[in-house]
Amino acid sequence: MKTAVLIPCLDEEKTIAKVVADFKRVLPSAQVYVYDNNSSDRTAAMAAAAGAIVGKELRRGKGNQVRTMFREVDADIYLLVDGDDTYPAEAAPEMLLAIRSGEADMVIGDRLSGGAYRRQNKRPLHNLGNHLVKALINRLFKSGVRDVMSGMRGFSRRFVQNCVVNSDGFEIETELTLQALDKRFSIQEIPIAYSDRPQGSHSKLNTLADGARIIKTIFWIFKDYKPMAFFSALSILLFLGGLSAGYPVIKEFILTRYIAHVPLAILAVGLVLLSAMTLTCGLILDVTVKQYKDLCQLLLQQSERPRSQVED
């Protein structure tokens, strides 16, 4: 089975040659692809010298790179890994075994269970963000994924061909996990080691920007994948606001049979109407999402039928 190692890169001149060499050593039959994100250093040249097939993606963002790699690279098994030498190449054969045997469509390299990421990563907000997003996803999907944001994961051809990547940046790992859960692909997790970047190698992550991205991701998960829960919560907040604004008006009318605070009454009615409209939107979108999931499952079933049955 043809195996492809996919390495998205931006300014990884210090580490990319070692990463390519490590994966070529551990997976000698695999083809290693490095997609350069318009680096300002010699990343592309170093990757090519190490024996990688080098591609280019001019649009900045890891999500854009992954989308291009999924579209352009043809293989039976895929391994996605960062080019910063933080993930162990030695874990790759065990991770890909479940894909090769057909037991899983996605295998995630779990950095968190053994505590390696917490010990090596010196950015507390990143650890907090990992746990917040993981807790939200597991609660909404009733799943038990241990590492939602791992950058090392394997995929089957079936997953890659049926995965729609919309993210542009580093939230791509979260989206890949959501795609697998939402479309009911089988997922396995294998604990792996994790080490911080080597000295002289600089991270592209930004604490404030990443914090904002995590909040945006949480909002996006609620709205796109669980619209009923999202719009119901918003509807309840609007209804409580309308009730708070309307209570003095109702009390005044009961006592005096007259409404003096007309603007407050208008505000209360408006909030209650918005609450009802928001709940209606949630119901409509929930039905739409369910129909979309049913359509995805139908298309997956048709794509897996033998060619002879399709022609018949």
N, C-alpha and C positions, 0 to 999 in steps of 0.2 A: 504494500500500500504506500502510495506516495505521501511523504510527510514534508510539510513546509514550516519552517521557523520564521515567524514574522516579528521584526524588531523595528518599531517606530523610533526615530531618533531626532534630536535637536541639540546641536552643540555637545556631542559626547565624544570628542576627540580623545580624551584621556582613557576611556573605558571600552569603546566599541570594538577595538581589535581583540581584546581579551574575551569579550562576550561572544563574538563570532567564533573565535578559536575554541572556546569551551563547549559551545553547542555542536560544532562540527566534530569535536572529539567524542562527545557523549552520544550524539546521533549521527554517525558517519554516513548513513544513507539518506539523510534529510538534506533538503536544499534550504539554505539560510538566506532570507531576504531582509535587507535593510532599506527602509524608506526614509530618506533624508528630508527634513522639514525646512529646507532652505537654510541650512546651518551657516554660521559665519566663520566656522573653523574648518578643519580638514576631516570632518566626520566621514563624509562620503568616500574620500580617498583612502582613509584608514580601513574602512569596511571592505572596500574593493580589494585592497592589498591583502586582507586577511582571508579572502576567498568568498565573500558574500556577493549575492546578486543585488545590485544597488538600484533602487528606484527613487523617484522624486515626487514630493507633494508640496506645492508652493503655498497652498492655503494653510495658515498656521493653525495648530491644534491637533492633539493626539487623535481626537475623534475623526477628523478629516483624513488622517493617515490610515487609520484602521479601516474606514469605509473604502478607501482606494485599494488597500491591500486585499480586502475581501472580494472586491470586484475584479482585480487583475490577476491574482495568484490562484492557480488551479492545483488542488491537491485533494487527497482523501482525508488527511488528518492535519490539523493546524495547531501550532503552539505559538501563542502570543506572549511576548516577554519584553520588558524594558531594556534599554541599552546602557543602563547606568551601573551594571555589575552589582546589583543588590539582591538578585534572585539566583539561586543555585542551579546550575545546569544539571547537576547530578540527580535532581528530582524529576527531570523530564521523562525518562523512560517509564517510571512508575505512573506518572500522570497520564501518559499517552496509552498505557496498557488498557485502561478502561474504555478509551475511545476505540482502540483497535479491536477489542473484543465485542464491541457493540453494547456494553453495559451502560454507557453514559454518552450524552451529546455534549456536555460541558464538564470539564474537570477543573476545579479551582485550587490553586496553590494556597493553602491556608496558612497565613503568617501569624495569626492572632492566638490560636489555641495554645501553642507552646510558649507564648509570651515573648517570642523573638522580636516582633515588631515594637512592642512596648519598651523593651530594653534598648533597642538600637535607635529608635526614632526619638529625637530630642525635641519634638514639636508637640506639646500637650494638646493644642487645639486640634491637630490632625487626628490624634488618638480619640479625642472626644467626638469629633465629626464622624469618624468611622463607626463608633458605637451608636450614635444617634441614628444614622441612616440605616445601620444594620437592624436596630431595634424596630424602627418604623416598618421596614420591608418585611421582616419576619412576622410582625403583628398583622399587617394588612393581608399578607399572602398565606398566613398560617404555616410558615416554613421554618426551617432551622439552619439557614445559611450562616456560617461562622465568619466568613471574610468576604464581604460584599465588594470591597474596593481593591482586591488583589490585582496586581498587574501581570501576574503569570497564570495563564489558564490555557487549557487545551479545548479544541472544538472538533466536532465531526463535520464532515462535508454537508450533511443534512442541516445542521444548525447554521452554518455560514451561508448556505444558499437561501435560507428562509428567514434570515435575520435582517431587519431594517434598522440601520444605524442612523440616528438623527443628531446625536451629540457632536459638538465641534471640539470640545476640550477634554480635560481630565475626568469629566463625569462619565466617560465612555464605559468604564468598568461597571459602574452602577447600572447603566442602561443595558449592558450585556446580561447582567444578572436578572434584571427585570424581564428582558425578552425571554430568557429561559424559563422563568417562573410563570409568566403570563401565558406562554404558548405550550406549557406543560412539557418542556424538554427535560430529560432526565439529567440530574446534576449529582456529581460526586465531589467531595473535598478531600484533599490529601495534605496533611501538615507538612510544611516545608520550613527550612531555615531562612533567615533574612538577615542581611547585614547592611549597615548604613553605607552611604557613598564613600568611595576611596578619597583620600586626601587630594585636594586639587580639583575634584569634580564638584560642580555647583548645581544645586537643585533649581528647577524652573518653577517650583511651587512658591506661592506667596500666601502668608498666613491670613491676611485680611481678605484678599481676593478669594482664597479658598473657602474662608468662612462664609462669605456671601454666596459662593457657588453651592455650598452645602445647604444653606437655607433655600436657595432657588431649587435645588434638587428635591428637597422635602416637599416643597410646594407643588412641584411638577409631578412627583409620584402620586400625591393625593389627587390632583386634578385630572391627570390623564388616565391613571390606572384604576382609581376607585372614586369615580365622580359622585356616586351616591353618598359615600361617607363625607367627601369634601363639601358638597353643596348642602347636605343635611346639617353639618356643623355650622356653615355660614348662615343657613336659614334660621337655626335656633338662636344664633347671636343677634340677627336682625329682629327676630320676634321679641327677644328679651329687651332689646333697645326700644322697640315700639311699645312694649308693655310698660317700661319705665317712664317713657315720655307720656303715655296715655293715662297712667294712673291718676295724676293730679287733675287731669281734665275730667275723667269719669267721676272722681270724687266730688269735684266742683259741681258737675251737672246733677248728681244725686241730691246734693244739699240745696242748691239754688235754682235748679231747673234752667240754668243759663250757663253758657260757655263764654268766658271772658278771654281765655288764652287760646285764641283761634290759631295762631302760628304753631303752638305746641300740639294742638289737635291735628293739624295738617301733617306735622312731622310724624306723629304717632301712626296715623293712617298710612302714610307713605312707607314707613318702615315695615309695617305689617304686610302691606301689598308686596313690597320687595321680598319679604320672607317667603310669601306664597309663590312668587315667581321663581325664586331661587330653588325652592324645593321641586317645582315643576321641571326646571332645567336639569336638576339632578336625576329625576326619574327618566326623562327622555334620553339623557346621555348614558345612563346605566343600561338602558335597553340597547342603545347603539353599540356600546362596548361589548355587550354580550353577543350581539349579532356578529360583530367583527371577530370575536374569539371563535365563534362557531364556523365562520368562513375560513379562518386560518387553519382550523383543524381539518376541514373538508379539503382544502388545497394540499395540506400535508399528506393526507391519506391518498389523494389522487397522484401526487408526485412519487409515492412509494410503491404504487402498483407496478407489476411487471409490464414491460413495453408491449408484449403480446396482448395483454388484457386491455391496455389503453387503445391499441389499434382496433381490437374487436368492438 
